[in-house]
Amino acid sequence: MSWHPLEGVIVVDLGQLTPGCYSTLLLAELGARVIKVERPGGDPVRQLIPGSHEWLNRGKESVVLDLKAEKGRTALHDLVSVGDVVVENFREEAANRLGVTYAAIRRANPRCSLVSLRADSRHPHKPGHDLTVQAESGLLSFHHSDAGTAPRLATLDLAAATVTVVACVGAALRAVTTGEGSHVVVGMQDVGASWLGRYAAEANALGIGELAGGPRGARALQERAAYGTFRTRDDRQVAIACIEPHYWFRLVDAIADRNLVAYRNPEKRDGAVADVNRLLARIVAAQDLSRWLEIGRSKRLPIAQVRSLPSLDEIPATLFSTGSRSPGAELSPAPALGQDTDGVLQWLAARRSGAASAALDDQSQGNGR
């Protein structure tokens, strides 16, 4: 049984590249009708990142509008008049030039909300990509320290896109209860800072707050005994995450190494993190990966193989399922550029024509009375 909680919701998608496209992909998975408005030439994701368009823009319709021209802006406002949420991630000055402002959205449809994704909500004209926003938020120092390279995972692109979905759903719910749209701004840098809030609190509690933003502080906060990756005898990697006492006791008992037993008391273990992890590294290196996975299964411990990038066939078609675990929306393939332009514009024209006819009928009935 499919689960489409946003069925009937119309999203006007002006998002670009990974953060814009991923946010509206999730909305499409939740059942929203997503109409992707692209400039002539298309969303840059089609050209810049091979394969990404095909994944990120599934389940959407593609309409090409030139928002630099009056005709394109008029067509956009027609779309907004029937929409529930507009999503965009332009710099603010670019949005203003293209007429994508909350004032314009509100004039076209007071119930429609605008959700704007910015690199920095306090400096909305500032350009930024995942790498630079990770750097400024402090997140980059936590998981990447190799100068001259960039992290493989665009963490804040994906995290901010997910927060954008929350903002869209919240705005749509508010419109239901109040009849009014909203303008919500999601800052990628704010998302990064929010993620780091837990670590900043930990740093403050440990008295190392001034180090938390740099590699030294990041390592100090992240180091835990029996919480890391270890190389096995057959040159594979296994992740072990046995920090809670009940997991730690079961791990120590399963390994039955007398040197490790000396650290069975969690307080003693936590007072010798580096020593425990060096000892664990030697123990793990003495057995093949299969042995450690078997210990994980038999003792119900959080132990897992460190795998490489999965194939597309291994990635779930949707993130959302019902309580019965049945799949959610099966999305249509990503659209060709502009493939739905004519159909959507004809649909809007038919709606306008129908509304005009209804208004004439109401007027004639009024005159008859």
C-alpha positions as MATLAB code, in Angstrom:
seq = 'MSWHPLEGVIVVDLGQLTPGCYSTLLLAELGARVIKVERPGGDPVRQLIPGSHEWLNRGKESVVLDLKAEKGRTALHDLVSVGDVVVENFREEAANRLGVTYAAIRRANPRCSLVSLRADSRHPHKPGHDLTVQAESGLLSFHHSDAGTAPRLATLDLAAATVTVVACVGAALRAVTTGEGSHVVVGMQDVGASWLGRYAAEANALGIGELAGGPRGARALQERAAYGTFRTRDDRQVAIACIEPHYWFRLVDAIADRNLVAYRNPEKRDGAVADVNRLLARIVAAQDLSRWLEIGRSKRLPIAQVRSLPSLDEIPATLFSTGSRSPGAELSPAPALGQDTDGVLQWLAARRSGAASAALDDQSQGNGR';
ca = [
       0.000    0.000    0.000;
       1.546    3.300   -1.113;
       1.892    6.303    1.147;
       1.338    9.721   -0.431;
       0.682   12.222    2.390;
       1.309   15.200    0.090;
      -1.026   14.017   -2.662;
      -2.839   17.066   -4.040;
      -0.048   19.467   -3.039;
       1.486   21.345   -5.981;
       5.140   22.368   -5.678;
       6.565   24.921   -8.094;
      10.206   23.907   -8.213;
      12.773   26.585   -9.051;
      15.529   24.662   -7.286;
      18.867   24.021   -8.931;
      21.799   21.667   -8.452;
      21.914   19.144   -5.608;
      20.270   21.045   -2.720;
      17.357   22.361   -4.756;
      16.778   19.133   -6.682;
      17.080   16.788   -3.693;
      14.578   18.737   -1.605;
      11.898   18.526   -4.291;
      12.749   14.880   -5.029;
      11.779   14.090   -1.426;
       8.562   16.085   -1.826;
       7.777   14.066   -4.970;
       8.426   10.843   -3.039;
       5.858   12.050   -0.499;
       3.302   12.348   -3.286;
       3.429   16.047   -4.199;
       3.069   17.097   -7.815;
       6.400   18.772   -8.554;
       6.547   21.087  -11.568;
      10.191   21.881  -12.227;
      10.656   25.275  -13.858;
      13.934   25.412  -15.778;
      15.646   28.210  -17.620;
      16.375   27.846  -21.349;
      19.270   25.411  -21.436;
      18.067   23.675  -18.289;
      19.107   23.264  -14.679;
      22.953   23.219  -14.529;
      22.738   19.815  -12.816;
      22.002   18.363  -16.268;
      25.470   19.334  -17.507;
      27.716   19.666  -14.447;
      27.218   16.385  -12.595;
      26.836   13.300  -14.847;
      23.944   11.058  -13.830;
      22.673   13.406  -11.137;
      19.757   14.774  -13.160;
      18.507   11.252  -13.803;
      18.495   10.504  -10.070;
      17.563   13.842   -8.490;
      14.758   14.857  -10.843;
      12.715   11.658  -10.895;
       8.972   12.086  -10.472;
       8.917   15.684  -11.724;
       7.522   17.565  -14.704;
       9.831   19.890  -16.645;
       8.647   23.287  -17.862;
      11.010   25.738  -19.569;
      10.343   29.409  -18.808;
      12.599   32.396  -19.417;
      12.132   34.363  -16.200;
      14.204   37.216  -17.611;
      11.308   37.915  -19.988;
       7.892   39.261  -19.022;
       6.141   36.364  -20.745;
       8.078   33.852  -18.647;
       7.378   35.682  -15.395;
       3.666   35.861  -16.252;
       3.589   32.102  -16.857;
       5.371   31.548  -13.528;
       2.775   33.636  -11.706;
       0.043   31.588  -13.396;
       1.706   28.473  -11.981;
       1.971   30.064   -8.537;
      -1.757   30.856   -8.643;
      -2.475   27.123   -8.434;
       0.553   26.162   -6.340;
       0.946   25.473   -2.641;
       4.706   25.952   -2.227;
       7.445   27.534   -4.338;
      10.996   26.282   -3.709;
      14.017   28.266   -4.888;
      17.736   28.453   -4.084;
      18.916   31.494   -6.010;
      21.036   34.163   -4.395;
      18.601   36.805   -3.166;
      19.649   39.427   -5.709;
      19.132   36.921   -8.543;
      15.718   35.969   -7.146;
      14.754   39.644   -7.030;
      15.841   40.182  -10.643;
      13.751   37.220  -11.772;
      10.671   38.347   -9.863;
      10.833   35.433   -7.418;
       9.922   37.389   -4.288;
       7.393   36.677   -1.585;
       5.535   39.877   -2.469;
       5.085   38.618   -6.042;
       4.121   35.138   -4.841;
       1.568   36.591   -2.434;
       0.002   38.775   -5.127;
      -0.447   35.713   -7.336;
      -1.723   33.457   -4.542;
      -1.987   34.501   -0.866;
      -2.158   30.851    0.202;
       1.075   29.896   -1.550;
       4.327   29.783    0.442;
       7.859   30.562   -0.669;
      10.720   28.490    0.738;
      14.128   29.978   -0.055;
      17.341   28.025    0.436;
      20.391   30.253    0.867;
      24.068   29.583    1.531;
      23.965   32.077    4.423;
      20.629   33.369    5.709;
      22.270   36.436    7.282;
      24.032   37.349    4.026;
      21.519   36.190    1.382;
      23.412   37.791   -1.518;
      26.537   35.771   -0.735;
      27.388   32.936   -3.144;
      28.309   29.554   -1.747;
      28.602   25.847   -2.421;
      28.618   22.901   -0.056;
      32.412   23.070    0.385;
      32.586   26.745    1.341;
      29.537   26.568    3.601;
      30.920   23.499    5.354;
      34.141   25.448    5.854;
      32.457   28.522    7.345;
      30.069   26.553    9.551;
      32.924   24.593   11.160;
      31.608   21.281    9.884;
      34.487   20.706    7.446;
      37.099   20.523   10.217;
      35.168   17.706   11.848;
      35.491   15.198    9.058;
      38.045   16.471    6.544;
      41.589   17.703    7.073;
      43.414   16.950    3.815;
      44.471   20.248    2.238;
      44.031   20.436   -1.511;
      41.042   18.093   -1.586;
      37.301   18.287   -0.997;
      35.117   15.861    0.976;
      33.421   13.241   -1.168;
      29.995   13.718    0.372;
      28.197   17.053   -0.099;
      26.910   16.874    3.467;
      25.309   20.284    3.744;
      23.752   20.150    0.282;
      21.815   17.076    1.385;
      21.198   18.162    4.979;
      19.895   21.598    3.982;
      17.686   20.014    1.319;
      16.127   17.803    3.991;
      15.488   20.804    6.260;
      13.922   22.543    3.258;
      11.410   19.687    3.013;
      10.497   20.214    6.681;
       9.998   23.931    5.957;
       7.783   23.148    2.942;
       5.566   20.769    4.903;
       5.326   23.231    7.805;
       4.394   26.088    5.484;
       1.762   23.972    3.728;
       0.234   22.953    7.076;
       0.136   26.562    8.237;
      -1.696   27.548    5.050;
      -4.309   24.883    5.778;
      -4.936   26.212    9.289;
      -4.646   29.965    8.604;
      -5.347   30.375    4.885;
      -2.065   32.298    4.608;
       1.207   31.426    2.935;
       4.612   31.982    4.511;
       8.113   32.942    3.470;
      10.645   30.611    5.067;
      14.406   31.024    4.586;
      16.652   28.010    5.186;
      20.347   28.826    5.580;
      22.825   26.073    4.745;
      25.297   27.573    7.207;
      22.609   27.562    9.900;
      21.982   23.872    9.229;
      25.690   23.144    9.648;
      25.805   25.132   12.880;
      22.708   23.328   14.148;
      24.355   19.984   13.463;
      27.386   21.145   15.455;
      25.301   22.336   18.409;
      25.529   18.972   20.144;
      29.314   18.936   19.735;
      29.657   22.545   20.905;
      27.729   21.618   24.039;
      30.045   18.633   24.566;
      33.121   20.793   24.036;
      31.816   23.279   26.560;
      31.176   20.512   29.091;
      34.690   19.144   28.573;
      36.290   22.577   28.775;
      37.725   22.445   25.246;
      35.318   24.840   23.580;
      38.010   26.896   21.878;
      39.414   23.784   20.189;
      36.106   22.445   18.913;
      36.278   24.292   15.595;
      39.680   22.917   14.584;
      41.044   19.463   13.804;
      42.458   19.018   17.329;
      39.151   19.769   18.985;
      37.223   17.703   16.474;
      39.403   14.672   17.190;
      39.087   15.196   20.949;
      35.301   15.216   20.674;
      35.036   12.289   18.318;
      37.419    9.839   19.975;
      35.634    7.046   21.794;
      36.808    3.638   22.889;
      35.423    0.820   20.731;
      33.885    3.340   18.350;
      35.734    3.400   15.061;
      36.925    1.464   12.043;
      39.505   -1.297   12.254;
      41.421   -3.321    9.658;
      40.958   -7.086    9.640;
      43.395   -9.915    8.849;
      42.092  -10.196    5.278;
      42.708   -6.476    4.726;
      39.075   -5.412    4.970;
      37.607   -2.794    7.281;
      35.022   -3.277    9.996;
      33.153   -0.599   11.959;
      32.646   -1.277   15.676;
      30.353    0.968   17.731;
      30.153   -0.569   21.212;
      30.201    2.498   23.439;
      27.138    1.683   25.605;
      28.020   -0.520   28.602;
      25.739   -3.422   27.583;
      27.321   -3.575   24.128;
      30.815   -3.180   25.570;
      30.329   -6.008   28.077;
      29.104   -8.368   25.342;
      32.003   -7.435   23.051;
      34.630   -8.001   25.764;
      33.050  -11.314   26.739;
      32.871  -12.486   23.114;
      36.517  -11.619   22.442;
      37.708  -13.059   25.774;
      41.119  -11.415   25.552;
      42.634  -11.019   29.013;
      44.229   -7.680   28.168;
      40.864   -6.317   27.024;
      39.108   -7.763   30.074;
      41.246   -5.436   32.166;
      39.207   -2.567   30.677;
      35.800   -4.178   31.132;
      34.771   -1.454   33.561;
      33.429    1.367   31.314;
      34.981    4.086   33.477;
      38.402    2.485   33.200;
      37.894    2.015   29.462;
      36.935    5.660   28.967;
      40.003    6.777   30.885;
      42.294    4.996   28.444;
      40.687    5.535   25.042;
      43.872    5.475   22.991;
      45.201    2.353   24.722;
      41.894    0.488   24.320;
      41.643    1.333   20.642;
      45.241    0.273   19.970;
      44.535   -3.010   21.734;
      41.307   -3.504   19.778;
      43.147   -2.785   16.527;
      45.622   -5.601   17.260;
      42.829   -8.018   18.231;
      40.706   -7.233   15.163;
      43.716   -7.576   12.861;
      44.156  -11.179   14.015;
      40.821  -12.347   12.511;
      39.112  -12.122    9.123;
      36.163   -9.831    8.509;
      33.729  -12.764    8.491;
      34.605  -13.586   12.094;
      33.792  -10.074   13.291;
      30.531   -9.996   11.359;
      29.568  -13.314   12.927;
      30.277  -11.919   16.407;
      28.079   -8.951   15.544;
      25.216  -11.186   14.435;
      25.421  -13.742   17.224;
      25.879  -11.236   20.042;
      23.596   -8.595   18.505;
      26.291   -5.947   18.473;
      26.603   -2.849   16.226;
      29.367   -4.208   14.002;
      29.339   -3.698   10.237;
      31.479   -4.073    7.172;
      32.798   -0.844    5.658;
      31.373   -1.056    2.160;
      32.106    0.895   -1.003;
      29.621    3.022   -2.951;
      26.485    0.927   -3.607;
      25.155    0.336   -7.088;
      21.945    2.063   -8.139;
      20.129   -1.266   -7.891;
      20.950   -1.413   -4.167;
      19.539    2.042   -3.363;
      15.877    2.125   -2.243;
      13.483    3.578   -4.803;
      11.903    5.658   -2.042;
      12.821    6.677    1.494;
       9.276    6.459    2.783;
       7.123    3.468    3.597;
       4.041    2.662    5.621;
       4.174    0.793    8.894;
       3.728   -2.415    6.905;
       7.011   -1.653    5.091;
       5.323   -1.489    1.720;
       6.969    0.953   -0.687;
       5.889    4.523   -1.254;
       5.584    6.306   -4.576;
       7.271    4.707   -7.555;
       8.591    7.760   -9.326;
       8.606    8.312  -13.064;
      11.988    8.782  -14.776;
      13.569   12.234  -14.801;
      12.014   14.378  -17.538;
      13.620   15.584  -20.721;
      14.166   19.327  -20.726;
      10.845   21.100  -21.259;
       8.916   17.928  -22.062;
       5.875   19.124  -20.092;
       5.896   22.819  -21.042;
       3.021   22.678  -23.520;
       0.889   20.381  -21.398;
       1.259   22.443  -18.217;
       0.613   25.762  -19.994;
      -2.497   24.301  -21.666;
      -3.694   23.034  -18.284;
      -3.254   26.523  -16.805;
      -5.097   28.104  -19.742;
      -7.973   25.646  -19.308;
      -8.180   26.503  -15.607;
      -8.270   30.216  -16.402;
     -10.952   29.639  -19.013;
     -13.007   27.587  -16.591;
     -12.689   30.203  -13.882;
     -13.735   32.942  -16.317;
     -16.766   30.929  -17.420;
     -17.774   30.321  -13.819;
     -17.443   34.038  -13.074;
     -19.657   34.891  -16.069;
     -22.249   32.358  -14.926;
     -22.267   33.849  -11.443;
     -22.626   37.347  -12.900;
     -25.511   36.357  -15.194;
     -27.310   34.621  -12.350;
     -26.845   37.712  -10.244;
     -28.236   39.923  -12.987;
     -31.207   37.556  -13.392;
     -32.021   38.007   -9.730;
];
